[in-house]
Amino acid sequence: DAGVIQSPRHEVTEMGQEVTLRCKPISGHDYLFWYRQTMMRGLELLIYFNNNVPIDDSGMPEDRFSAKMPNASFSTLKIQPSEPRDSAVYFCASERVGNTIYFGEGSWLTVV
Amino acid sequence: RKEVEQDPGPFNVPEGATVAFNCTYSNSASQSFFWYRQDCRKEPKLLMSVYSSGNEDGRFTAQLNRASQYISLLIRDSKLSDSATYLCVVRRMDSSYKLIFGSGTRLLVRP
């Protein structure tokens, strides 16, 4: 069974550009989470979905960040416009309720 | 104050040593507790769940003290391959389904 699949694995972009990160959760999982990890702040929950519906986006840092889940097998996290302080590893994770959460390998974002 | 607090370390120990990590959580509504392991430049992976009665998985023992809001992880007979960051994780018992991660404790096991 394939795990959580994220793309791109690495992205380097210039300040002001739009960044789109993609995630395919594990089939049958009804929760999807987007986390951001930095050395300074650790692993922070940005937003999570239940059955494709956003439940809590209180962790989204500001209006430049948006996330969508148009169907059960796909989600995007978009940053527009990107800033150097957005440089981080962005993890997508999925879970079947009551079971273990599984993380993707992460998208390593550098904004210069 | 962070909802889940851990000593960042690093803990630098020789092979074969016993090492213990501690974690405190501030939200009394926390329901479920876990230890995750994260290797350098990798994603976090579940190491073990933590049960009220304490539980053991091979060389790893986890303890929970709800009254003190305290979780621990004990690693016996440390191996070089145990070198990683150990993340304390709690899930709340409220309307949210959030997993809250501590910042992690880094362990270095030397030959």
Backbone of each chain as ProteinMPNN parsed JSONL, in Angstrom:
{"seq_chain_A": "DAGVIQSPRHEVTEMGQEVTLRCKPISGHDYLFWYRQTMMRGLELLIYFNNNVPIDDSGMPEDRFSAKMPNASFSTLKIQPSEPRDSAVYFCASERVGNTIYFGEGSWLTVV", "coords_chain_A": {"N_chain_A": [[0.844, -1.191, 0.0], [0.631, 2.173, -0.919], [2.192, 4.921, 0.655], [1.641, 8.166, 2.143], [1.808, 10.578, -0.306], [3.791, 13.176, -1.391], [4.367, 16.173, -3.262], [6.113, 18.993, -4.683], [9.247, 17.338, -3.83], [11.401, 18.912, -3.228], [11.736, 22.414, -3.38], [12.862, 25.424, -4.69], [12.355, 28.788, -4.666], [11.7, 32.151, -5.756], [11.213, 35.04, -3.738], [7.929, 36.262, -3.527], [6.845, 34.72, -5.486], [4.336, 32.277, -6.407], [3.637, 29.345, -4.6], [2.844, 25.967, -4.793], [1.986, 23.174, -3.033], [1.55, 19.664, -3.017], [-0.522, 16.857, -2.147], [-1.183, 13.446, -1.73], [-3.254, 11.5, 0.042], [-3.268, 8.461, 2.064], [-5.206, 5.85, 0.762], [-8.554, 5.561, 1.811], [-8.223, 6.824, 4.211], [-9.621, 9.208, 6.402], [-8.928, 11.599, 7.506], [-6.913, 14.449, 6.917], [-3.896, 16.154, 7.274], [-1.991, 19.158, 7.358], [1.237, 20.037, 8.131], [3.859, 22.194, 9.304], [7.358, 22.419, 9.583], [10.016, 23.844, 11.313], [13.3, 24.768, 12.471], [13.186, 26.591, 14.525], [10.51, 26.653, 15.436], [9.558, 24.103, 15.528], [7.27, 21.384, 14.914], [4.371, 22.366, 13.476], [0.85, 22.452, 13.379], [-0.969, 23.297, 10.592], [-3.455, 23.173, 9.199], [-6.375, 21.064, 9.123], [-8.325, 18.482, 7.581], [-11.439, 16.78, 7.477], [-12.971, 14.159, 5.969], [-12.705, 15.589, 3.555], [-13.481, 18.142, 4.225], [-12.548, 21.286, 5.492], [-11.611, 21.564, 8.837], [-10.262, 22.84, 10.923], [-8.476, 25.66, 10.674], [-6.875, 27.254, 12.127], [-4.183, 27.325, 12.524], [-3.002, 28.298, 10.266], [-0.76, 30.599, 9.037], [-1.229, 33.186, 7.893], [-3.129, 35.22, 5.536], [-1.865, 34.665, 3.194], [-1.578, 32.03, 2.937], [-3.281, 29.144, 1.81], [-5.459, 26.322, 1.689], [-6.737, 23.416, 0.089], [-9.033, 20.726, -0.456], [-10.145, 19.032, -2.796], [-11.081, 16.487, -3.337], [-11.19, 13.103, -2.024], [-8.691, 12.099, -2.458], [-6.736, 13.988, -2.846], [-4.961, 16.94, -2.038], [-4.078, 20.39, -1.696], [-1.666, 22.813, -0.727], [-1.229, 26.174, -0.714], [0.872, 28.958, -1.206], [0.899, 32.326, -1.501], [1.672, 35.64, -1.921], [4.949, 34.124, -1.789], [7.34, 34.25, 0.927], [10.644, 34.755, 2.342], [10.584, 33.861, 5.029], [8.85, 31.776, 4.954], [10.217, 29.541, 4.376], [10.719, 26.19, 4.978], [10.037, 22.8, 6.087], [7.32, 21.17, 4.767], [4.894, 19.075, 5.818], [2.575, 16.625, 4.87], [-0.023, 14.668, 6.217], [-1.927, 11.71, 6.895], [-4.822, 9.969, 8.209], [-6.783, 7.263, 9.391], [-9.648, 7.451, 11.281], [-9.043, 7.026, 14.721], [-6.839, 5.506, 14.362], [-3.338, 5.172, 13.464], [-1.449, 8.076, 12.638], [-0.016, 8.885, 9.538], [2.831, 10.16, 7.966], [3.808, 11.993, 5.045], [6.833, 12.235, 3.046], [7.586, 14.829, 3.056], [7.798, 18.237, 1.872], [10.399, 20.187, 0.907], [10.89, 23.457, 1.248], [12.4, 26.324, 0.004], [12.636, 29.73, 0.087], [13.937, 32.368, -1.604]], "CA_chain_A": [[0.0, 0.0, 0.0], [1.447, 3.363, -0.991], [2.034, 5.836, 1.77], [1.259, 9.529, 1.785], [2.706, 11.039, -1.367], [3.862, 14.625, -1.491], [5.2, 16.749, -4.316], [7.445, 18.477, -4.993], [10.066, 17.01, -2.663], [12.223, 20.093, -2.962], [11.453, 23.561, -4.242], [13.519, 26.693, -4.412], [11.619, 29.789, -5.425], [12.02, 33.533, -5.387], [10.219, 35.782, -2.976], [6.856, 36.829, -4.329], [6.272, 33.709, -6.367], [3.327, 31.376, -5.848], [4.095, 27.983, -4.359], [1.771, 25.005, -4.584], [2.423, 21.87, -2.546], [0.501, 18.695, -3.291], [-0.523, 15.693, -1.269], [-2.135, 12.351, -1.964], [-3.288, 10.729, 1.292], [-3.454, 7.018, 1.947], [-6.58, 5.539, 0.412], [-9.386, 5.133, 2.932], [-8.039, 7.697, 5.372], [-10.616, 10.274, 6.363], [-8.347, 12.849, 8.001], [-5.685, 14.902, 6.263], [-3.276, 17.233, 8.037], [-0.801, 19.844, 6.844], [2.13, 20.528, 9.176], [5.081, 22.889, 8.895], [8.418, 22.207, 10.567], [11.222, 24.666, 11.267], [14.157, 24.569, 13.641], [12.792, 27.493, 15.617], [9.152, 26.479, 15.932], [9.185, 22.698, 15.572], [6.223, 20.901, 14.02], [3.155, 23.118, 13.734], [-0.306, 22.084, 12.578], [-1.495, 24.44, 9.851], [-4.867, 22.967, 8.899], [-6.715, 19.679, 8.869], [-9.577, 18.176, 6.911], [-12.114, 15.526, 7.766], [-13.824, 13.871, 4.809], [-12.481, 16.656, 2.564], [-13.975, 19.426, 4.732], [-11.603, 21.896, 6.444], [-12.178, 21.586, 10.182], [-9.577, 23.821, 11.769], [-7.371, 26.305, 9.963], [-6.355, 28.282, 13.04], [-2.73, 27.335, 12.458], [-2.542, 28.929, 9.021], [-0.123, 31.804, 9.548], [-1.838, 34.419, 7.406], [-3.95, 35.066, 4.336], [-1.07, 34.227, 2.049], [-1.659, 30.566, 2.916], [-4.6, 28.566, 1.61], [-5.423, 24.88, 1.455], [-7.964, 22.857, -0.453], [-9.087, 19.278, -0.615], [-11.284, 18.884, -3.702], [-11.61, 15.126, -3.254], [-10.581, 12.292, -0.956], [-7.355, 11.624, -2.798], [-5.848, 15.062, -3.265], [-5.018, 18.207, -1.319], [-3.021, 21.343, -2.012], [-1.352, 23.93, 0.163], [-0.722, 27.212, -1.601], [1.417, 30.163, -0.578], [0.935, 33.378, -2.507], [3.023, 35.45, -2.43], [5.856, 33.488, -0.835], [8.334, 35.098, 1.575], [11.746, 33.936, 2.871], [10.243, 33.246, 6.314], [8.044, 30.572, 4.692], [11.136, 28.418, 4.156], [10.457, 25.168, 5.992], [9.575, 21.532, 5.54], [5.875, 21.056, 4.88], [4.489, 17.674, 5.842], [1.19, 16.209, 4.799], [-0.222, 13.415, 6.938], [-3.311, 11.254, 6.855], [-5.185, 9.051, 9.287], [-8.13, 6.734, 9.517], [-10.003, 7.834, 12.652], [-8.728, 6.055, 15.739], [-5.628, 4.755, 14.032], [-2.075, 5.9, 13.462], [-1.241, 9.098, 11.617], [1.143, 8.61, 8.695], [3.343, 11.353, 7.32], [4.566, 11.931, 3.817], [8.262, 12.504, 3.214], [7.773, 16.263, 3.205], [8.216, 19.117, 0.78], [11.398, 21.103, 1.445], [10.704, 24.723, 0.546], [13.327, 27.425, 0.251], [12.25, 30.962, -0.595], [15.113, 33.266, -1.57]], "C_chain_A": [[0.879, 1.24, 0.0], [1.181, 4.222, 0.223], [1.503, 7.164, 1.293], [2.287, 10.053, 0.784], [2.63, 12.551, -1.49], [4.729, 15.038, -2.686], [5.079, 18.264, -4.273], [8.197, 18.102, -3.725], [10.922, 18.196, -2.248], [11.795, 21.206, -3.913], [12.22, 24.772, -3.747], [12.839, 27.729, -5.288], [12.012, 31.184, -4.947], [10.86, 34.161, -4.629], [9.19, 36.396, -3.918], [6.189, 35.835, -5.256], [5.22, 32.876, -5.636], [3.928, 29.977, -5.727], [2.883, 27.094, -4.13], [2.367, 23.655, -4.201], [1.254, 20.902, -2.646], [0.626, 17.473, -2.406], [-1.592, 14.702, -1.713], [-2.147, 11.51, -0.695], [-3.408, 9.234, 1.007], [-4.934, 6.737, 1.686], [-7.351, 5.023, 1.625], [-9.222, 5.958, 4.192], [-8.988, 8.881, 5.272], [-10.136, 11.591, 6.96], [-7.078, 13.155, 7.221], [-5.187, 16.139, 6.995], [-2.135, 17.848, 7.23], [-0.039, 20.416, 8.041], [3.292, 21.275, 8.531], [6.121, 22.68, 9.993], [9.601, 23.114, 10.288], [12.041, 24.383, 12.519], [13.638, 25.379, 14.821], [11.46, 27.109, 16.251], [8.715, 25.023, 16.001], [8.091, 22.38, 14.571], [4.909, 21.584, 14.403], [2.04, 22.633, 12.814], [-0.854, 23.333, 11.903], [-3.001, 24.326, 9.675], [-5.126, 21.473, 8.826], [-8.129, 19.542, 8.321], [-10.13, 16.851, 7.432], [-13.112, 15.283, 6.625], [-13.871, 15.055, 3.839], [-12.936, 18.032, 3.044], [-12.946, 20.014, 5.696], [-12.263, 22.056, 7.805], [-11.558, 22.701, 11.028], [-8.395, 24.376, 10.986], [-6.718, 27.377, 10.834], [-4.834, 28.36, 13.025], [-2.169, 27.957, 11.194], [-2.015, 30.308, 9.367], [-0.773, 33.111, 9.078], [-2.533, 34.164, 6.072], [-3.158, 34.602, 3.126], [-1.144, 32.707, 1.887], [-3.109, 30.139, 2.682], [-4.442, 27.077, 1.327], [-6.78, 24.419, 0.962], [-7.87, 21.338, -0.471], [-10.302, 18.982, -1.488], [-11.88, 17.482, -3.715], [-10.792, 14.329, -2.248], [-9.14, 11.901, -1.242], [-6.385, 12.743, -3.156], [-6.072, 16.317, -2.415], [-3.856, 19.082, -1.767], [-2.881, 22.361, -0.896], [-0.662, 24.973, -0.703], [-0.236, 28.395, -0.785], [1.564, 31.201, -1.685], [0.706, 34.744, -1.872], [3.942, 34.84, -1.367], [6.872, 34.506, -0.309], [9.445, 34.194, 2.135], [11.4, 33.238, 4.187], [9.324, 32.029, 6.159], [8.921, 29.345, 4.463], [11.007, 27.434, 5.315], [10.245, 23.835, 5.279], [8.075, 21.449, 5.79], [5.503, 19.578, 4.758], [2.976, 17.571, 5.682], [1.078, 14.877, 5.523], [-1.685, 13.006, 6.82], [-3.538, 10.172, 7.902], [-6.597, 8.54, 9.076], [-8.492, 6.893, 10.989], [-9.73, 6.692, 13.617], [-7.48, 5.24, 15.474], [-4.411, 5.672, 13.997], [-2.042, 6.928, 12.345], [0.043, 8.764, 10.854], [1.531, 9.888, 7.963], [3.916, 11.027, 5.947], [6.014, 12.306, 4.088], [8.569, 13.996, 3.288], [8.144, 16.963, 1.92], [9.142, 20.163, 1.377], [11.363, 22.383, 0.628], [11.75, 25.733, 0.976], [12.876, 28.612, -0.583], [13.406, 31.947, -0.47], [14.745, 34.677, -2.024]], "O_chain_A": [[1.78, 1.356, 0.83], [0.069, 4.243, 0.752], [0.981, 7.281, 0.184], [3.492, 9.971, 1.018], [1.557, 13.128, -1.669], [5.681, 14.351, -3.06], [4.038, 18.779, -3.864], [7.802, 18.523, -2.638], [11.133, 18.444, -1.061], [11.527, 20.97, -5.091], [12.227, 25.095, -2.559], [12.757, 27.569, -6.506], [12.583, 31.354, -3.869], [9.692, 33.847, -4.859], [9.527, 36.965, -4.956], [5.091, 36.082, -5.755], [5.22, 32.786, -4.408], [4.626, 29.497, -6.62], [1.994, 27.44, -3.353], [3.151, 23.072, -4.95], [0.107, 21.272, -2.392], [1.716, 17.101, -1.972], [-2.727, 15.065, -2.023], [-1.146, 10.866, -0.382], [-3.621, 8.809, -0.129], [-5.806, 7.326, 2.324], [-6.87, 4.166, 2.367], [-9.995, 5.81, 5.138], [-9.145, 9.482, 4.209], [-10.856, 12.589, 6.926], [-6.282, 12.269, 6.907], [-5.956, 17.052, 7.296], [-1.412, 17.152, 6.516], [-0.585, 21.168, 8.848], [3.658, 21.027, 7.382], [5.807, 22.754, 11.181], [10.124, 23.153, 9.174], [11.537, 23.831, 13.497], [13.648, 24.919, 15.963], [11.295, 27.224, 17.465], [7.62, 24.73, 16.481], [7.987, 23.012, 13.519], [4.402, 21.403, 15.51], [2.254, 22.428, 11.619], [-1.169, 24.316, 12.574], [-3.738, 25.268, 9.965], [-4.225, 20.696, 8.509], [-9.0, 20.376, 8.569], [-9.384, 15.935, 7.778], [-13.984, 16.111, 6.362], [-14.936, 15.459, 3.373], [-12.779, 19.007, 2.309], [-12.511, 19.329, 6.621], [-13.352, 22.62, 7.909], [-12.256, 23.409, 11.753], [-7.442, 23.661, 10.677], [-6.083, 28.299, 10.321], [-4.259, 29.355, 13.467], [-0.954, 28.123, 11.08], [-2.748, 31.117, 9.937], [-0.842, 34.061, 9.858], [-2.528, 33.048, 5.552], [-3.746, 34.185, 2.128], [-0.812, 32.169, 0.83], [-4.037, 30.693, 3.271], [-3.424, 26.634, 0.796], [-7.823, 24.945, 1.352], [-6.786, 20.756, -0.497], [-11.382, 18.709, -0.965], [-13.048, 17.303, -4.062], [-9.817, 14.832, -1.69], [-8.443, 11.418, -0.35], [-5.32, 12.477, -3.713], [-7.204, 16.698, -2.117], [-2.799, 18.591, -2.162], [-3.846, 22.716, -0.22], [0.353, 24.698, -1.343], [-0.859, 28.783, 0.203], [2.263, 30.98, -2.674], [-0.373, 34.982, -1.329], [3.72, 35.031, -0.171], [7.218, 35.475, -0.985], [9.217, 33.008, 2.376], [11.877, 32.13, 4.436], [9.054, 31.331, 7.136], [8.411, 28.229, 4.366], [11.165, 27.8, 6.479], [10.27, 23.75, 4.051], [7.622, 21.64, 6.919], [5.761, 18.929, 3.744], [2.212, 18.33, 6.279], [1.987, 14.05, 5.45], [-2.568, 13.849, 6.663], [-2.603, 9.551, 8.407], [-7.487, 9.273, 8.643], [-7.711, 6.505, 11.858], [-10.121, 5.549, 13.379], [-7.108, 4.382, 16.274], [-4.467, 6.814, 14.453], [-2.542, 6.687, 11.246], [1.057, 8.407, 11.452], [0.686, 10.599, 7.418], [4.437, 9.936, 5.715], [6.379, 12.65, 5.212], [9.707, 14.378, 3.559], [8.722, 16.374, 1.006], [8.737, 20.936, 2.246], [11.757, 22.397, -0.539], [11.956, 25.966, 2.167], [12.748, 28.517, -1.804], [13.803, 32.315, 0.636], [15.604, 35.558, -2.059]]}, "seq_chain_B": "RKEVEQDPGPFNVPEGATVAFNCTYSNSASQSFFWYRQDCRKEPKLLMSVYSSGNEDGRFTAQLNRASQYISLLIRDSKLSDSATYLCVVRRMDSSYKLIFGSGTRLLVRP", "coords_chain_B": {"N_chain_B": [[3.443, 29.837, 26.813], [4.297, 26.601, 25.634], [2.068, 24.01, 24.536], [2.916, 21.389, 24.7], [5.808, 20.356, 26.187], [9.272, 19.756, 25.928], [12.581, 18.726, 26.862], [15.107, 19.923, 24.873], [17.579, 18.709, 24.536], [20.906, 18.18, 23.143], [20.971, 14.714, 24.131], [23.732, 12.951, 24.834], [24.978, 9.878, 24.704], [26.734, 6.819, 25.607], [26.894, 3.764, 23.703], [24.761, 1.167, 24.842], [23.945, 2.417, 27.113], [21.37, 3.554, 29.417], [18.707, 5.718, 28.85], [16.559, 8.45, 29.578], [13.691, 10.271, 28.636], [11.708, 13.158, 29.194], [8.451, 14.675, 29.26], [6.082, 17.255, 29.371], [2.649, 18.207, 29.465], [0.189, 20.737, 28.941], [-2.561, 20.933, 28.631], [-5.293, 19.755, 30.16], [-7.271, 18.371, 28.986], [-6.223, 16.594, 27.307], [-6.091, 13.496, 25.666], [-4.964, 11.203, 24.377], [-1.738, 9.747, 23.972], [1.558, 9.776, 22.689], [4.74, 8.604, 21.495], [6.849, 9.729, 19.013], [9.31, 9.109, 16.521], [11.876, 10.836, 14.846], [14.047, 10.79, 12.253], [17.032, 12.347, 10.959], [16.255, 14.674, 8.513], [14.023, 13.317, 7.71], [10.593, 12.085, 7.783], [8.362, 12.244, 10.655], [7.765, 9.27, 12.577], [5.62, 6.876, 14.072], [6.597, 5.716, 17.202], [5.705, 4.531, 19.619], [2.568, 4.109, 21.331], [1.271, 5.582, 24.353], [0.134, 4.303, 27.299], [-2.136, 4.476, 30.088], [-1.445, 2.698, 32.109], [1.156, 2.323, 31.674], [3.559, 1.059, 29.364], [5.46, -1.298, 27.454], [7.852, -1.887, 24.912], [9.923, -3.94, 23.735], [13.079, -2.668, 24.099], [12.118, -0.255, 24.876], [10.268, 1.779, 27.075], [7.31, 3.29, 28.068], [5.739, 5.764, 30.05], [2.951, 7.214, 31.752], [1.707, 9.895, 33.582], [-1.069, 11.091, 34.624], [-2.009, 12.817, 36.586], [0.094, 14.521, 37.123], [0.494, 15.4, 34.622], [2.404, 14.379, 32.791], [4.758, 12.698, 30.797], [6.851, 9.958, 29.964], [9.741, 8.478, 28.41], [11.698, 5.674, 28.283], [14.757, 4.366, 27.302], [16.458, 1.464, 27.055], [19.703, -0.116, 26.995], [21.018, 1.295, 24.823], [21.32, 1.715, 21.291], [23.398, 2.449, 18.429], [21.733, 3.013, 16.325], [19.567, 4.143, 17.531], [19.889, 6.829, 17.576], [18.374, 9.833, 17.044], [15.629, 12.17, 16.804], [13.253, 12.489, 19.334], [9.873, 12.771, 19.612], [7.358, 14.031, 21.604], [3.905, 13.533, 21.804], [0.544, 14.663, 21.925], [-2.991, 14.091, 21.991], [-5.991, 15.855, 22.007], [-8.924, 15.652, 24.091], [-11.378, 16.802, 23.043], [-13.535, 18.755, 20.964], [-11.853, 19.01, 18.855], [-9.519, 17.327, 16.704], [-6.867, 17.285, 16.965], [-3.401, 16.539, 16.707], [-0.86, 17.341, 18.829], [2.415, 18.321, 18.746], [5.447, 18.036, 20.573], [8.581, 19.856, 20.667], [10.643, 18.129, 20.462], [13.245, 15.852, 21.523], [16.626, 15.5, 21.174], [18.635, 12.706, 20.558], [21.832, 11.365, 20.779], [23.721, 8.603, 20.194], [26.759, 7.286, 20.971], [29.631, 5.399, 19.81]], "CA_chain_B": [[3.942, 28.5, 27.136], [3.873, 25.61, 24.673], [1.153, 23.016, 25.074], [3.718, 20.197, 24.969], [7.178, 20.82, 26.411], [10.306, 18.737, 26.049], [13.97, 19.155, 26.915], [15.597, 19.708, 23.503], [18.824, 17.956, 24.495], [20.963, 16.748, 22.877], [21.464, 13.735, 25.066], [24.849, 12.268, 24.202], [25.203, 8.735, 25.585], [27.455, 5.713, 24.966], [26.144, 2.533, 23.418], [24.49, 0.343, 26.006], [23.433, 3.217, 28.229], [19.935, 3.769, 29.569], [18.424, 7.152, 28.781], [15.142, 8.756, 29.794], [13.203, 11.567, 28.176], [10.49, 13.586, 29.849], [7.582, 15.564, 28.5], [4.916, 17.72, 30.117], [1.608, 18.811, 28.639], [-0.539, 21.719, 29.757], [-4.005, 20.857, 28.432], [-5.79, 18.596, 30.896], [-8.211, 17.643, 28.125], [-5.472, 15.678, 26.443], [-6.639, 12.157, 25.81], [-4.091, 10.142, 23.888], [-0.347, 10.164, 24.085], [2.396, 8.987, 21.803], [6.108, 8.998, 21.191], [7.25, 9.59, 17.616], [10.735, 9.222, 16.252], [12.177, 11.505, 13.581], [15.444, 10.767, 11.834], [17.466, 13.568, 10.292], [15.75, 14.919, 7.172], [12.966, 12.356, 7.423], [9.318, 12.391, 8.408], [8.125, 11.579, 11.939], [7.109, 7.966, 12.528], [5.172, 6.441, 15.386], [7.425, 4.781, 17.95], [4.788, 3.784, 20.467], [1.536, 4.802, 22.076], [1.509, 5.595, 25.797], [-1.094, 3.951, 27.99], [-2.175, 4.918, 31.487], [-0.794, 1.721, 32.97], [2.541, 2.167, 31.233], [3.708, -0.028, 28.411], [6.835, -1.619, 27.069], [8.02, -2.49, 23.592], [11.34, -4.262, 23.657], [13.955, -1.837, 24.949], [11.454, 1.026, 25.094], [9.197, 1.791, 28.068], [6.632, 4.585, 28.157], [4.938, 5.955, 31.259], [2.062, 8.373, 31.762], [1.2, 10.34, 34.88], [-2.114, 12.079, 34.283], [-2.129, 13.797, 37.669], [1.17, 15.498, 36.942], [0.515, 15.748, 33.197], [3.811, 14.081, 32.537], [4.975, 11.479, 30.01], [8.274, 9.648, 29.89], [10.209, 7.4, 27.54], [12.962, 5.093, 28.739], [15.398, 3.494, 26.327], [17.514, 0.654, 27.676], [20.697, -0.722, 26.105], [20.985, 2.151, 23.631], [22.036, 1.326, 20.082], [23.74, 3.565, 17.554], [20.571, 3.281, 15.481], [18.558, 4.902, 18.289], [20.153, 8.258, 17.401], [17.233, 10.445, 16.348], [14.869, 13.092, 17.645], [12.055, 11.838, 19.868], [8.803, 13.758, 19.72], [6.231, 13.734, 22.491], [2.706, 13.952, 21.065], [-0.713, 14.474, 22.641], [-4.239, 14.373, 21.276], [-6.964, 16.403, 22.948], [-10.247, 15.047, 24.214], [-12.398, 17.821, 22.865], [-14.125, 18.677, 19.631], [-10.816, 18.97, 17.823], [-8.862, 16.029, 16.521], [-5.502, 17.684, 16.683], [-2.22, 15.987, 17.349], [0.044, 18.439, 19.164], [3.765, 17.781, 18.856], [6.518, 18.755, 21.235], [9.668, 20.231, 19.764], [11.534, 16.992, 20.297], [14.496, 15.698, 22.259], [17.6, 14.864, 20.275], [19.486, 11.687, 21.172], [23.016, 10.914, 20.038], [24.352, 7.44, 20.815], [28.112, 7.193, 20.429], [30.228, 4.048, 19.961]], "C_chain_B": [[3.413, 27.504, 26.119], [2.988, 24.563, 25.33], [1.88, 21.716, 25.422], [5.185, 20.628, 25.051], [8.132, 19.643, 26.579], [11.659, 19.41, 26.211], [14.566, 18.897, 25.535], [16.855, 18.851, 23.405], [19.913, 18.781, 23.821], [21.433, 15.93, 24.079], [22.524, 12.926, 24.31], [25.252, 11.117, 25.107], [26.009, 7.659, 24.855], [26.509, 4.564, 24.648], [25.944, 1.734, 24.691], [23.911, 1.108, 27.182], [21.905, 3.191, 28.254], [19.691, 5.266, 29.601], [16.921, 7.359, 28.914], [14.814, 10.151, 29.301], [11.9, 11.884, 28.896], [9.732, 14.575, 28.986], [6.438, 15.988, 29.415], [3.921, 18.343, 29.147], [0.71, 19.667, 29.526], [-2.053, 21.593, 29.668], [-4.538, 19.584, 29.084], [-6.8, 17.787, 30.092], [-7.495, 16.681, 27.192], [-5.883, 14.239, 26.738], [-5.659, 11.051, 25.484], [-2.673, 10.676, 23.804], [0.532, 9.21, 23.291], [3.832, 9.478, 21.877], [6.351, 8.712, 19.71], [8.755, 9.732, 17.539], [10.913, 9.912, 14.899], [13.673, 11.448, 13.327], [15.756, 12.026, 11.042], [16.949, 13.607, 8.853], [14.71, 13.887, 6.724], [11.67, 12.796, 8.105], [9.204, 11.714, 9.772], [7.412, 10.243, 11.73], [6.76, 7.531, 13.937], [6.151, 5.434, 15.987], [6.538, 3.896, 18.818], [3.719, 4.695, 21.053], [1.871, 4.707, 23.561], [0.186, 5.352, 26.498], [-0.983, 4.292, 29.471], [-1.409, 3.992, 32.413], [0.689, 1.575, 32.659], [2.647, 0.995, 30.276], [5.143, -0.116, 27.916], [6.83, -2.24, 25.685], [9.519, -2.749, 23.422], [12.147, -3.424, 24.627], [13.31, -0.516, 25.349], [10.3, 0.871, 26.098], [8.623, 3.199, 28.148], [5.772, 4.614, 29.406], [4.119, 7.228, 31.127], [1.63, 8.654, 33.193], [0.201, 11.455, 34.621], [-2.208, 13.179, 35.349], [-1.088, 14.908, 37.515], [1.285, 15.971, 35.506], [1.921, 15.586, 32.644], [3.907, 12.741, 31.809], [6.471, 11.226, 29.966], [8.522, 8.522, 28.895], [11.57, 6.955, 28.041], [13.497, 4.174, 27.652], [16.535, 2.77, 27.034], [18.467, 0.129, 26.605], [20.733, 0.022, 24.757], [21.85, 1.603, 22.503], [22.381, 2.57, 19.268], [22.534, 3.989, 16.719], [19.436, 4.001, 16.219], [18.768, 6.411, 18.143], [19.082, 8.868, 16.504], [16.676, 11.527, 17.259], [13.571, 12.418, 18.05], [11.019, 12.908, 20.22], [7.698, 13.235, 20.633], [4.977, 14.32, 21.846], [1.46, 13.692, 21.909], [-1.887, 14.773, 21.719], [-5.272, 14.789, 22.305], [-8.257, 15.605, 22.965], [-11.284, 16.167, 24.19], [-12.894, 17.724, 21.438], [-13.081, 18.627, 18.525], [-10.202, 17.58, 17.757], [-7.387, 16.261, 16.276], [-4.498, 16.815, 17.413], [-1.268, 17.151, 17.58], [1.417, 17.839, 19.45], [4.642, 18.669, 19.734], [7.623, 19.041, 20.241], [10.701, 19.132, 19.597], [12.758, 17.039, 21.178], [15.453, 14.92, 21.374], [18.485, 13.914, 21.065], [20.627, 11.331, 20.232], [23.624, 9.756, 20.809], [25.707, 7.252, 20.151], [28.696, 5.798, 20.676], [31.01, 3.939, 21.262]], "O_chain_B": [[2.233, 27.537, 25.769], [3.129, 24.262, 26.515], [1.482, 21.019, 26.355], [5.73, 21.193, 24.103], [7.837, 18.672, 27.277], [11.859, 20.534, 25.751], [14.536, 17.76, 25.064], [17.173, 18.327, 22.338], [19.86, 20.008, 23.912], [22.193, 16.408, 24.922], [22.241, 12.304, 23.286], [25.813, 11.35, 26.177], [25.977, 7.589, 23.627], [25.452, 4.424, 25.262], [26.848, 1.635, 25.521], [23.438, 0.503, 28.144], [21.247, 2.859, 27.268], [20.39, 5.999, 30.301], [16.121, 6.557, 28.432], [15.57, 11.096, 29.525], [11.094, 10.995, 29.172], [10.294, 15.222, 28.103], [5.889, 15.166, 30.149], [4.306, 18.931, 28.135], [0.498, 19.363, 30.7], [-2.762, 22.094, 30.539], [-4.268, 18.476, 28.621], [-7.146, 16.664, 30.461], [-8.133, 16.025, 26.369], [-6.004, 13.828, 27.891], [-5.537, 10.078, 26.228], [-2.437, 11.867, 23.599], [0.283, 8.006, 23.231], [4.101, 10.614, 22.269], [6.095, 7.611, 19.221], [9.385, 10.384, 18.371], [10.205, 9.616, 13.937], [14.466, 11.994, 14.095], [14.857, 12.687, 10.521], [17.181, 12.681, 8.076], [14.541, 13.623, 5.534], [11.65, 13.743, 8.891], [9.879, 10.715, 10.022], [6.576, 10.099, 10.838], [7.509, 7.783, 14.88], [6.489, 4.43, 15.361], [6.612, 2.669, 18.756], [3.936, 5.891, 21.245], [2.658, 3.855, 23.974], [-0.771, 6.104, 26.315], [0.111, 4.383, 30.028], [-0.797, 4.438, 33.384], [1.392, 0.797, 33.303], [1.883, 0.035, 30.384], [5.912, 0.845, 27.957], [5.937, -3.009, 25.329], [10.273, -1.866, 23.013], [11.922, -3.468, 25.837], [13.91, 0.261, 26.092], [9.476, -0.036, 25.987], [9.36, 4.176, 28.279], [5.154, 3.615, 29.774], [4.533, 8.191, 30.48], [1.233, 7.745, 33.921], [0.574, 12.612, 34.426], [-2.461, 14.339, 35.026], [-1.372, 16.082, 37.751], [2.092, 16.851, 35.205], [2.527, 16.517, 32.113], [3.226, 11.778, 32.16], [7.267, 12.165, 29.934], [7.633, 7.728, 28.586], [12.481, 7.767, 28.201], [12.78, 3.312, 27.145], [17.46, 3.398, 27.547], [18.08, -0.047, 25.45], [20.506, -0.567, 23.7], [22.953, 1.101, 22.724], [21.738, 3.612, 19.402], [22.342, 5.173, 16.442], [18.459, 4.419, 15.598], [17.907, 7.192, 18.548], [18.912, 8.465, 15.354], [17.193, 11.765, 18.351], [12.872, 11.845, 17.214], [11.271, 13.814, 21.014], [7.18, 12.134, 20.443], [4.984, 15.465, 21.394], [1.332, 12.637, 22.531], [-1.794, 15.587, 20.801], [-5.412, 14.154, 23.35], [-8.63, 14.97, 21.979], [-11.965, 16.435, 25.18], [-12.688, 16.707, 20.776], [-13.384, 18.247, 17.394], [-10.365, 16.77, 18.669], [-6.741, 15.553, 15.503], [-4.701, 16.411, 18.558], [-0.909, 17.864, 16.643], [1.556, 16.955, 20.295], [4.585, 19.896, 19.649], [7.611, 18.539, 19.117], [11.539, 19.192, 18.697], [13.249, 18.109, 21.538], [15.138, 13.833, 20.889], [19.019, 14.275, 22.114], [20.419, 11.035, 19.055], [24.004, 9.919, 21.969], [25.802, 7.08, 18.936], [28.311, 5.109, 21.62], [31.576, 2.887, 21.557]]}, "name": "protein", "num_of_chains": 2, "seq": "DAGVIQSPRHEVTEMGQEVTLRCKPISGHDYLFWYRQTMMRGLELLIYFNNNVPIDDSGMPEDRFSAKMPNASFSTLKIQPSEPRDSAVYFCASERVGNTIYFGEGSWLTVVRKEVEQDPGPFNVPEGATVAFNCTYSNSASQSFFWYRQDCRKEPKLLMSVYSSGNEDGRFTAQLNRASQYISLLIRDSKLSDSATYLCVVRRMDSSYKLIFGSGTRLLVRP"}
